[in-house]
Amino acid sequence: MAKKKKRGKNKRKSQQDKRVAPPTLPPAMSWMDKDGLHALLPGEAPSVEVMAVFTDNFRKELRNSPLSDEMIEKFGKAEAEKLLQQVKVELRP
């Protein structure tokens, strides 16, 4: 019995050794510049629909941030909303 268990254990170990680790992606980079927030992400360029989702998510985050409260105090609710509608995620080559 002991030999069978040992063989099975060795077989499992050899199968684990044959597994290939998935390729690692370079980390995403982001920085702030005079043009705004920039991000460098690995992979193919996102589609127009994905960019629209990015824009919507970014606007939601801005609405829930302290910056939104400051904008409302300074410009009023209607003007702050107009400013948020101007925020757009862009893809630059």
Secondary structure, 3 states (H helix, E strand, C coil): CHHHHHHHHHHHHHHHHHCCCCCCCCCCEEEEECCEEEEECCCCCCCHHHHHHHHHHHHHHHHCCHHHHHHHHHHCHHHHHHHHHHCCCCCCC
